[in-house]
Amino acid sequence: MVDTNHADRVGVFRGVAGPYWSLRPVCGGTEWEAEPNHVRPATADERLHAETARANARSRGEVL
């Protein structure tokens, strides 16, 4: 999912928290809340970019 209200940040949908959706960064990290009307499905390019960033972080030994 892409949160258009937070600089097109790509995240994984984690659930609903009241009126918000919880998203988690693809590379791991702290979840954030997004307004559903500012969230859209990620394009194929956006998904690929996020997955590549995750793979690169893992190859550097970063804890995800």
MOPAC internal coordinates of N, CA, C and O (Angstrom, degrees):
PM7 1SCF
backbone

  N    0.0000 0     0.00 0     0.00 0    0    0    0
  C    1.4360 1     0.00 0     0.00 0    1    0    0
  C    1.5250 1   108.65 1     0.00 0    2    1    0
  O    1.2310 1   121.13 1   -28.02 1    3    2    1
  N    1.3251 1   115.43 1   151.98 1    3    2    1
  C    1.4611 1   121.34 1   178.94 1    5    3    2
  C    1.5220 1   108.53 1  -119.45 1    6    5    3
  O    1.2310 1   121.14 1   -53.94 1    7    6    5
  N    1.3267 1   115.43 1   126.06 1    7    6    5
  C    1.4595 1   121.93 1   177.61 1    9    7    6
  C    1.5251 1   107.50 1   -92.86 1   10    9    7
  O    1.2310 1   120.64 1   -78.39 1   11   10    9
  N    1.3139 1   116.37 1   101.61 1   11   10    9
  C    1.4692 1   121.23 1  -176.61 1   13   11   10
  C    1.5190 1   112.28 1   -72.65 1   14   13   11
  O    1.2310 1   119.97 1   166.99 1   15   14   13
  N    1.3116 1   117.65 1   -13.01 1   15   14   13
  C    1.4589 1   121.52 1   179.46 1   17   15   14
  C    1.5294 1   111.23 1   -86.90 1   18   17   15
  O    1.2310 1   120.22 1   169.64 1   19   18   17
  N    1.3310 1   117.19 1   -10.36 1   19   18   17
  C    1.4697 1   122.18 1   179.82 1   21   19   18
  C    1.5240 1   109.99 1  -126.69 1   22   21   19
  O    1.2310 1   120.73 1  -117.83 1   23   22   21
  N    1.3172 1   116.21 1    62.17 1   23   22   21
  C    1.4726 1   123.58 1   174.91 1   25   23   22
  C    1.5264 1   113.09 1    54.64 1   26   25   23
  O    1.2310 1   120.56 1  -139.86 1   27   26   25
  N    1.3328 1   116.53 1    40.14 1   27   26   25
  C    1.4727 1   122.26 1   178.66 1   29   27   26
  C    1.5261 1   112.39 1    54.48 1   30   29   27
  O    1.2310 1   121.26 1  -138.74 1   31   30   29
  N    1.3044 1   115.20 1    41.26 1   31   30   29
  C    1.4682 1   122.27 1   178.92 1   33   31   30
  C    1.5274 1   109.33 1   -69.14 1   34   33   31
  O    1.2310 1   120.59 1   -47.87 1   35   34   33
  N    1.3256 1   116.48 1   132.13 1   35   34   33
  C    1.4643 1   122.04 1  -178.56 1   37   35   34
  C    1.5195 1   109.00 1   -94.56 1   38   37   35
  O    1.2310 1   120.93 1   -47.50 1   39   38   37
  N    1.3211 1   115.83 1   132.50 1   39   38   37
  C    1.4546 1   120.27 1   179.65 1   41   39   38
  C    1.5142 1   111.78 1  -147.22 1   42   41   39
  O    1.2310 1   121.84 1   -10.77 1   43   42   41
  N    1.3170 1   114.08 1   169.23 1   43   42   41
  C    1.4601 1   122.38 1   178.56 1   45   43   42
  C    1.5306 1   107.31 1  -100.66 1   46   45   43
  O    1.2310 1   120.90 1   -49.62 1   47   46   45
  N    1.3194 1   115.89 1   130.38 1   47   46   45
  C    1.4641 1   120.39 1   179.14 1   49   47   46
  C    1.5198 1   109.28 1   -65.10 1   50   49   47
  O    1.2310 1   120.23 1   -51.08 1   51   50   49
  N    1.3512 1   117.16 1   128.92 1   51   50   49
  C    1.4578 1   122.22 1  -178.55 1   53   51   50
  C    1.5237 1   113.06 1  -113.34 1   54   53   51
  O    1.2310 1   120.23 1   159.19 1   55   54   53
  N    1.3173 1   117.16 1   -20.81 1   55   54   53
  C    1.4558 1   119.42 1   179.62 1   57   55   54
  C    1.5141 1   111.45 1   151.73 1   58   57   55
  O    1.2310 1   121.66 1     5.10 1   59   58   57
  N    1.3146 1   114.42 1  -174.90 1   59   58   57
  C    1.4577 1   121.62 1  -178.47 1   61   59   58
  C    1.5253 1   108.31 1  -107.98 1   62   61   59
  O    1.2310 1   120.83 1   -46.26 1   63   62   61
  N    1.3230 1   116.02 1   133.74 1   63   62   61
  C    1.4617 1   122.51 1   177.26 1   65   63   62
  C    1.5224 1   107.73 1  -126.46 1   66   65   63
  O    1.2310 1   120.57 1   -88.06 1   67   66   65
  N    1.3160 1   116.51 1    91.94 1   67   66   65
  C    1.4582 1   120.51 1  -175.76 1   69   67   66
  C    1.5140 1   109.50 1    65.35 1   70   69   67
  O    1.2310 1   120.01 1    51.93 1   71   70   69
  N    1.3383 1   117.58 1  -128.07 1   71   70   69
  C    1.4657 1   120.16 1  -179.85 1   73   71   70
  C    1.5320 1   113.24 1   -83.83 1   74   73   71
  O    1.2310 1   120.00 1  -179.30 1   75   74   73
  N    1.3210 1   117.61 1     0.70 1   75   74   73
  C    1.4715 1   121.79 1  -175.51 1   77   75   74
  C    1.5184 1   112.17 1  -111.04 1   78   77   75
  O    1.2310 1   121.20 1   -18.59 1   79   78   77
  N    1.3220 1   115.31 1   161.41 1   79   78   77
  C    1.4580 1   122.31 1   171.92 1   81   79   78
  C    1.5183 1   107.67 1  -103.87 1   82   81   79
  O    1.2310 1   120.45 1   -42.08 1   83   82   81
  N    1.3157 1   116.74 1   137.92 1   83   82   81
  C    1.4552 1   121.34 1   175.85 1   85   83   82
  C    1.5245 1   108.58 1   -91.31 1   86   85   83
  O    1.2310 1   120.79 1   -52.04 1   87   86   85
  N    1.3166 1   116.09 1   127.96 1   87   86   85
  C    1.4564 1   122.84 1   178.06 1   89   87   86
  C    1.5199 1   108.28 1  -122.90 1   90   89   87
  O    1.2310 1   120.76 1   -33.46 1   91   90   89
  N    1.3227 1   116.14 1   146.54 1   91   90   89
  C    1.4623 1   122.00 1   177.33 1   93   91   90
  C    1.5132 1   107.97 1  -121.88 1   94   93   91
  O    1.2310 1   119.64 1   -42.82 1   95   94   93
  N    1.3343 1   118.29 1   137.18 1   95   94   93
  C    1.4585 1   119.97 1   177.96 1   97   95   94
  C    1.5274 1   111.34 1   -57.19 1   98   97   95
  O    1.2310 1   120.26 1   -36.66 1   99   98   97
  N    1.3115 1   117.11 1   143.34 1   99   98   97
  C    1.4578 1   122.29 1  -179.74 1  101   99   98
  C    1.5271 1   110.40 1   -59.80 1  102  101   99
  O    1.2310 1   120.07 1   143.91 1  103  102  101
  N    1.3188 1   117.48 1   -36.09 1  103  102  101
  C    1.4691 1   121.54 1  -179.29 1  105  103  102
  C    1.5232 1   112.32 1   -84.77 1  106  105  103
  O    1.2310 1   119.99 1  -170.65 1  107  106  105
  N    1.3055 1   117.63 1     9.35 1  107  106  105
  C    1.4627 1   120.65 1  -178.11 1  109  107  106
  C    1.5129 1   110.27 1    90.24 1  110  109  107
  O    1.2310 1   121.20 1   -12.29 1  111  110  109
  N    1.2824 1   115.30 1   167.71 1  111  110  109
  C    1.4606 1   119.54 1  -179.80 1  113  111  110
  C    1.5114 1   110.88 1   125.73 1  114  113  111
  O    1.2310 1   121.70 1    10.53 1  115  114  113
  N    1.2867 1   114.36 1  -169.47 1  115  114  113
  C    1.4553 1   121.86 1  -175.27 1  117  115  114
  C    1.5236 1   111.31 1   -75.63 1  118  117  115
  O    1.2310 1   121.21 1   -46.93 1  119  118  117
  N    1.3229 1   115.30 1   133.07 1  119  118  117
  C    1.4606 1   120.36 1   175.61 1  121  119  118
  C    1.5209 1   109.40 1   -67.16 1  122  121  119
  O    1.2310 1   121.17 1   -24.14 1  123  122  121
  N    1.3141 1   115.37 1   155.86 1  123  122  121
  C    1.4549 1   120.41 1   173.83 1  125  123  122
  C    1.5192 1   108.59 1  -134.87 1  126  125  123
  O    1.2310 1   121.46 1   -18.61 1  127  126  125
  N    1.3172 1   114.82 1   161.39 1  127  126  125
  C    1.4560 1   120.67 1   179.19 1  129  127  126
  C    1.5179 1   108.94 1  -101.13 1  130  129  127
  O    1.2310 1   121.56 1   -42.36 1  131  130  129
  N    1.3259 1   114.62 1   137.64 1  131  130  129
  C    1.4587 1   121.05 1  -179.22 1  133  131  130
  C    1.5202 1   109.75 1  -128.58 1  134  133  131
  O    1.2310 1   121.13 1   -34.27 1  135  134  133
  N    1.3017 1   115.45 1   145.73 1  135  134  133
  C    1.4537 1   120.40 1   175.15 1  137  135  134
  C    1.5264 1   108.16 1   -74.79 1  138  137  135
  O    1.2310 1   120.02 1   -52.66 1  139  138  137
  N    1.3418 1   117.56 1   127.34 1  139  138  137
  C    1.4716 1   120.29 1  -176.45 1  141  139  138
  C    1.5231 1   114.80 1   -53.98 1  142  141  139
  O    1.2310 1   120.05 1   147.34 1  143  142  141
  N    1.3327 1   117.52 1   -32.66 1  143  142  141
  C    1.4681 1   119.07 1  -179.60 1  145  143  142
  C    1.5307 1   112.55 1   -75.56 1  146  145  143
  O    1.2310 1   119.97 1   176.27 1  147  146  145
  N    1.3539 1   117.66 1    -3.73 1  147  146  145
  C    1.4646 1   122.00 1   176.15 1  149  147  146
  C    1.5303 1   111.30 1  -112.50 1  150  149  147
  O    1.2310 1   120.47 1  -163.62 1  151  150  149
  N    1.3270 1   116.70 1    16.38 1  151  150  149
  C    1.4650 1   121.23 1  -179.40 1  153  151  150
  C    1.5265 1   108.49 1  -118.63 1  154  153  151
  O    1.2310 1   121.46 1   -42.04 1  155  154  153
  N    1.3251 1   114.80 1   137.96 1  155  154  153
  C    1.4629 1   120.20 1   177.67 1  157  155  154
  C    1.5233 1   108.15 1  -138.64 1  158  157  155
  O    1.2310 1   120.43 1   -19.40 1  159  158  157
  N    1.3222 1   116.78 1   160.60 1  159  158  157
  C    1.4694 1   119.12 1   175.79 1  161  159  158
  C    1.5350 1   110.07 1   -63.93 1  162  161  159
  O    1.2310 1   120.82 1   -35.45 1  163  162  161
  N    1.3086 1   116.04 1   144.55 1  163  162  161
  C    1.4650 1   121.04 1   177.61 1  165  163  162
  C    1.5242 1   109.62 1   -74.62 1  166  165  163
  O    1.2310 1   121.10 1   -34.84 1  167  166  165
  N    1.3237 1   115.50 1   145.16 1  167  166  165
  C    1.4626 1   120.12 1   174.92 1  169  167  166
  C    1.5352 1   108.47 1   -74.99 1  170  169  167
  O    1.2310 1   120.77 1   -11.02 1  171  170  169
  N    1.3012 1   116.12 1   168.98 1  171  170  169
  C    1.4637 1   120.83 1   177.98 1  173  171  170
  C    1.5303 1   110.23 1   -59.41 1  174  173  171
  O    1.2310 1   119.95 1   138.68 1  175  174  173
  N    1.3245 1   117.71 1   -41.32 1  175  174  173
  C    1.4646 1   121.24 1   179.26 1  177  175  174
  C    1.5253 1   111.74 1   -64.66 1  178  177  175
  O    1.2310 1   120.36 1   138.38 1  179  178  177
  N    1.3182 1   116.93 1   -41.62 1  179  178  177
  C    1.4641 1   120.50 1   179.55 1  181  179  178
  C    1.5269 1   111.04 1   -65.81 1  182  181  179
  O    1.2310 1   120.36 1   139.59 1  183  182  181
  N    1.3299 1   116.91 1   -40.41 1  183  182  181
  C    1.4723 1   120.29 1   177.38 1  185  183  182
  C    1.5188 1   110.62 1   -63.84 1  186  185  183
  O    1.2310 1   120.58 1   135.48 1  187  186  185
  N    1.3450 1   116.49 1   -44.52 1  187  186  185
  C    1.4563 1   120.69 1   179.98 1  189  187  186
  C    1.5241 1   110.91 1   -61.85 1  190  189  187
  O    1.2310 1   120.28 1   136.12 1  191  190  189
  N    1.3137 1   117.07 1   -43.88 1  191  190  189
  C    1.4613 1   121.45 1   179.09 1  193  191  190
  C    1.5271 1   110.53 1   -60.26 1  194  193  191
  O    1.2310 1   119.71 1   134.11 1  195  194  193
  N    1.3305 1   118.16 1   -45.89 1  195  194  193
  C    1.4653 1   122.06 1  -179.67 1  197  195  194
  C    1.5267 1   111.19 1   -65.55 1  198  197  195
  O    1.2310 1   120.01 1   138.36 1  199  198  197
  N    1.3250 1   117.59 1   -41.64 1  199  198  197
  C    1.4591 1   120.90 1  -179.76 1  201  199  198
  C    1.5294 1   111.20 1   -68.21 1  202  201  199
  O    1.2310 1   120.31 1   143.85 1  203  202  201
  N    1.3264 1   117.01 1   -36.15 1  203  202  201
  C    1.4625 1   121.04 1   176.88 1  205  203  202
  C    1.5238 1   110.30 1   -66.44 1  206  205  203
  O    1.2310 1   120.16 1   138.19 1  207  206  205
  N    1.3196 1   117.30 1   -41.81 1  207  206  205
  C    1.4641 1   121.11 1   177.38 1  209  207  206
  C    1.5243 1   110.33 1   -60.87 1  210  209  207
  O    1.2310 1   120.19 1   140.62 1  211  210  209
  N    1.3270 1   117.25 1   -39.38 1  211  210  209
  C    1.4684 1   121.03 1   178.52 1  213  211  210
  C    1.5297 1   110.30 1   -65.79 1  214  213  211
  O    1.2310 1   120.22 1   134.71 1  215  214  213
  N    1.3227 1   117.18 1   -45.29 1  215  214  213
  C    1.4704 1   120.72 1   179.55 1  217  215  214
  C    1.5291 1   110.55 1   -62.43 1  218  217  215
  O    1.2310 1   120.01 1   139.56 1  219  218  217
  N    1.3211 1   117.59 1   -40.44 1  219  218  217
  C    1.4628 1   120.48 1   178.82 1  221  219  218
  C    1.5179 1   110.90 1   -65.29 1  222  221  219
  O    1.2310 1   120.08 1   139.41 1  223  222  221
  N    1.3125 1   117.46 1   -40.59 1  223  222  221
  C    1.4696 1   120.91 1   178.74 1  225  223  222
  C    1.5288 1   110.40 1   -63.13 1  226  225  223
  O    1.2310 1   120.69 1   137.87 1  227  226  225
  N    1.3248 1   116.28 1   -42.13 1  227  226  225
  C    1.4733 1   120.09 1   178.13 1  229  227  226
  C    1.5183 1   110.67 1   -63.24 1  230  229  227
  O    1.2310 1   119.89 1   139.84 1  231  230  229
  N    1.3304 1   117.81 1   -40.16 1  231  230  229
  C    1.4667 1   120.98 1  -178.68 1  233  231  230
  C    1.5280 1   111.54 1   -66.88 1  234  233  231
  O    1.2310 1   120.70 1   154.26 1  235  234  233
  N    1.3293 1   116.28 1   -25.74 1  235  234  233
  C    1.4711 1   120.34 1   176.84 1  237  235  234
  C    1.5280 1   111.80 1   -84.08 1  238  237  235
  O    1.2310 1   120.81 1   176.87 1  239  238  237
  N    1.3410 1   116.06 1    -3.13 1  239  238  237
  C    1.4596 1   120.37 1   179.25 1  241  239  238
  C    1.5031 1   114.70 1    84.24 1  242  241  239
  O    1.2310 1   120.46 1  -166.68 1  243  242  241
  N    1.3172 1   116.73 1    13.32 1  243  242  241
  C    1.4586 1   119.83 1   178.95 1  245  243  242
  C    1.5219 1   109.84 1   -69.75 1  246  245  243
  O    1.2310 1   120.96 1   -35.05 1  247  246  245
  N    1.3130 1   115.76 1   144.95 1  247  246  245
  C    1.4579 1   121.22 1   177.43 1  249  247  246
  C    1.5144 1   107.63 1   -82.62 1  250  249  247
  O    1.2310 1   121.06 1   -56.26 1  251  250  249
  N    1.3236 1   115.58 1   123.74 1  251  250  249
  C    1.4701 1   119.92 1  -178.31 1  253  251  250
  C    1.4950 1   110.55 1  -101.71 1  254  253  251
  O    1.2310 1   120.10 1   180.00 1  255  254  253

